[in-house]
Amino acid sequence: MNGLSSAVSPAEMLRHYRPDGHDEMLAANGDLKPHYRRLFDQLSAMQAGELPGRVASAAQYLQEAGVYYRDVAANGEAVAAEHSWPLAFPPLILDPAEWTKLETGLLQRATFLERLLADVYSRRQLVQQGVIPGRMIAGNKEFMHPLAEQGTGKNPLLSFIAIDLGRMTDGRWHVLSDRTQAPSGAGFALENRVASGKAFPELVHGGYVQRLAEFFIGFRDELQRVNQAMGGESIGVLTPGPMSETYFEHSYLARYLAFQLVEGGDLFVQNDALHVRTVEGARPICVLWRRLDADYADPLELYSGSRIGTPGLLRAVRSGRVHFANALGAGILETPELRAFQPAMARALLGEELQLPVRHVRMEADGTEAAQEVQLSTAPIFADGRLEPHPVTLRVFLARHADGWRVMPGGFARIAGGRGLEAAAIRAGGHSVDVWIPAQTVQPPISLLAPVRDFKRLLSGALPSRAADNLFWLGRYTERMEQATRLIRLLHSRAADGTAGALESELQTVLASYGMQPQMPVPGLHQLAQAAYDTASRIRERFSPDGWRVLSEILSLLDKASPETDAEDAARLASRILTRLAGFIGLVDENMYRLNGWKFLQCGRRIERGITSARTLATLAGPDFSSGALDAILELADSRLTYRRRYSVELSPLAVLDLAVLDPLNPRSIMAAVQELADIVELLPGVHAGETLSQPSRRIARLAVRLRTADAREVDPAFLQRIAGDLADLSELLTERYFTATSMGKAAQGRMVE
């Protein structure tokens, strides 16, 4: 959110700032609070127009980094619409002395919640002593009856929690809610800090604000300690999948902490142990940072309708061979009905009163929380060329480290678009601001990368079969879209200049095989582009934001195009799409690391290029070649100039077929695609020189020999259809070997019919 005008100075905006009630920036007498002074001194020293430029640089970073959140429908399910992250300025700054006191209360609350959960899932002394009624536990939908004794294990049930706070009219921070199920926001808080560093590098990078990295380092190290004790290979972030409201955060934190992002379909239980399906075979996994609601985790023992869980997962938990952060069933701590019992529970579990007051709510008869108007403190944001006060809530995060609980020095603040708690939600039009805790001394730079004198170049974890499958099909869809777009451009450019002739019916036949109506190409192209986009969205974390943006631009072009466009407009649209497709493919080739993911994407591209080229040529290469058909083949293969250099200006059927099908030096030929495919297949997991050839290796080797030894006179429709069939068979063989049926659920849902 920019909302700035270069014509209004920060000092002038501050003079006209008029909050109503308790404000985070101004004291009751209207003076600027001391902990905001350094920021506004810097703002006042800026040149005219400098502040809008700084804020714009932060917005540009968020856009280039692809930070987004997804809408949620009224029933709680995520919908397709994505929105850029609504970061506002200035940040919320908290008084360091007040923060120290607040930390003490937060640490006490984390200990209280941890002991409460341990009691709920072990001895249940609070029930036995009459502190809380038994129905509050046994009748709670969040209580995991199959894991009723999990609190007796050696590992803690809580590892990462969030607490929502709001400052009330008494000037104190009150607890609004505890987030123990799968708390979100920490990843967005990190991105807020990076973006704030773009706007105010002198303060953020100058060491005047407490840093966040140490908090995450301790959390990561503690999970690694648990993982090593259990004999695990890697730590996973368990996500509901790309349609989750906060999927960006899941993938971001997995990369940031060097954890493996997994979905329920990537996992399976065997002999009471949990494994990840990968292209290299099953790999054990023992520790999962859970971002999936507990009900959906195991369709065998919990919600039977879940399609994103892992059958048998609770069995693995009971065996002690899987550790969750947080434990399945931790969501019971979020139950509003338990708040009234918290003072008594705290005295029983801690022997003392809770330091942070809790906002009690009136409950409706059906047990839902009633909406209430709450007078919250306000914080300033730049809007419409001025500073405006808006209600603010603060989400703070706590993580278990080796020496106990730690509070992240900052948090995730939400600025309400209106009054009341509901208006503070991002999906309700609220904004987010960074949270600064001023440092008492200049903070040294801290990184998750440990300083070492030497290092090893390590490969990332094994590629999950689901991700490999989606990468493979992304390669196929983008190549299929390119071939269809080339056909559209060829047909409509010739129709526009009146040279289509007899070739028009043949081109229409080929396009019909793509499920497209030649005279209305936009809907068909949109379907192909949507298939590529949807597939890429399932593996979005594996692409640069630039690559993702290119696919989005293609869809945007097609969304704006008229379904009944004329021939000239259709040809121009096709050219614009091809330019962007070339950009996407170039970004992948230049920027994607040459690990297994890249290999499977390239397999998909080469297989699809071979299939579509062979089928198109089989239609065009009839018994009576016309010069128009020969020229069309060269244009579709982008080889017209190459032909003239290698052969002559005159078009010869045999020479054209040789160049388009058999020439290994022509990068657009079928032979080149097959040879590149053969080279990549030899690098896939489980393929070793000297061993018996796998089925995919054997099939591609035979096809390569057939093409290498063929003569142009053999290239007829039957020859070409056989090539297409062999490549389609190879696709199935790769699927059988690397993409198991049970791990392909979501990839298969969007797959188009061959």
KAJO-V216041 format. One record per run of one state. SS is the DSSP state (helix for helix, strand for strand, loop for the rest). FROM is the first residue (numbers start at 1). TO is the last residue. If there is no record, write none. Layout:
{{SS/FROM/TO} {SS/FROM/TO}}
This chain:
{{loop/1/9} {helix/10/15} {loop/16/22} {strand/23/23} {loop/24/25} {strand/26/26} {loop/27/31} {strand/32/32} {loop/33/33} {helix/34/45} {loop/46/49} {helix/50/64} {loop/65/67} {strand/68/72} {loop/73/77} {strand/78/84} {loop/85/86} {strand/87/87} {loop/88/91} {strand/92/94} {loop/95/95} {helix/96/120} {loop/121/124} {helix/125/128} {loop/129/134} {helix/135/138} {loop/139/144} {helix/145/147} {loop/148/149} {helix/150/152} {loop/153/159} {strand/160/167} {loop/168/172} {strand/173/179} {loop/180/185} {helix/186/199} {loop/200/200} {helix/201/204} {loop/205/208} {strand/209/209} {loop/210/212} {helix/213/230} {loop/231/234} {strand/235/239} {loop/240/246} {helix/247/257} {loop/258/259} {strand/260/263} {helix/264/266} {strand/267/270} {loop/271/272} {strand/273/278} {loop/279/280} {strand/281/284} {loop/285/286} {strand/287/290} {loop/291/293} {helix/294/296} {loop/297/312} {helix/313/318} {loop/319/322} {strand/323/325} {loop/326/329} {helix/330/334} {loop/335/335} {helix/336/350} {loop/351/357} {strand/358/358} {loop/359/362} {strand/363/363} {loop/364/368} {strand/369/369} {loop/370/377} {strand/378/383} {loop/384/385} {strand/386/401} {loop/402/403} {strand/404/407} {loop/408/411} {strand/412/415} {loop/416/421} {helix/422/424} {loop/425/425} {helix/426/428} {loop/429/430} {strand/431/438} {loop/439/463} {strand/464/464} {helix/465/497} {loop/498/502} {helix/503/513} {loop/514/516} {strand/517/517} {loop/518/519} {strand/520/520} {helix/521/537} {loop/538/539} {helix/540/542} {loop/543/544} {helix/545/560} {loop/561/566} {helix/567/591} {loop/592/595} {helix/596/620} {loop/621/626} {helix/627/636} {loop/637/639} {helix/640/646} {loop/647/652} {helix/653/662} {loop/663/669} {helix/670/681} {loop/682/694} {helix/695/709} {loop/710/711} {helix/712/714} {loop/715/716} {helix/717/738} {loop/739/740} {helix/741/743} {loop/744/744} {helix/745/749} {loop/750/754}}
